[in-house]
Amino acid sequence: MSDGFESTFTPLRGQQPPAPFASPEAVRRRGRQRSQRQAVVAGLAVVAVAGAGAGSVANLGPGDGSPTPGASRTTVAPSGTGSRSVVPSPTTPATSAPPSPNGSGRPDPGVADLGALMLRPADLGPGAWRKQLPSEPFSGDTWRWADLCAAYRSSDYQSLRRQADLDFTGYATGSAGYVYEHLHRYAGGWGPRALDDVRHVLATCAGTATPSTAPGSPAPRRFTVVGTDFAGDEALLVREEQWYYEGETLAADPIVTLVAVVRVGDLVGTVMFSPDRDEPYARMVATAAAGRLAAG
């Protein structure tokens, strides 16, 4: 690798690959890291490997994903297996706003362990897949869409307070490929509302059709639902476009990643893909994820 090419991507050296999830105490001490930023860093790594682009691509410019001021926080307590258990509210769906999540925080002993219902390397297709958990995968509320845009308000999404249990896993292959999964169990009858809340947050934070190229403009993101109901009881396939800065100039083309959300009963899996994965692949893996949920 030439000195000039290597110096172009020097800013990426400070970005560490995802690491095993730290203890809750360490997580709270270090603060929350936005999971969206991991997708951007992985996308920039793909750009670097391909030799595309020039300039300081790690500079996302103003508004590069800092948490929204005043965003709410949800406590995630450790379970006995290393997964995370979310303190649930009462289990009957209601039209009024639910109370804050306080209580024992444990799922019923008769329900399946979430770890047994998650994706495995055999579901991911060709590749030397190895376990790689996302580092601190949640920022604020415990779902993929927390603080997605300035208009995000935790109180708009009632299912957040009906999360009964959650777990997460991840796998990597090659230098930059990955698949991450978050799996939530919701209180009885709240699974459909959870999918409605995903649709709501995507509509709220869809983004503008044409990114601004004015100097100093934030590096925008855009979300588009490109597929529905292809797996499980309900499913969404979401295309995320993340622009970034090359030096002082907004890149002409965004980094594109896909997120699949599948629901089976009150189980909701959210599967995130690296930029090198296309829509047919995402549908295949999401269908496998739904099959795992149905087995539980």
Summary of the structure (lengths in Angstrom):
residues: 296
radius of gyration: 18.9
end to end distance: 49.1
largest distance: 62.2
contacts: 915
relative contact order: 0.17
helix: 27%
strand: 23%
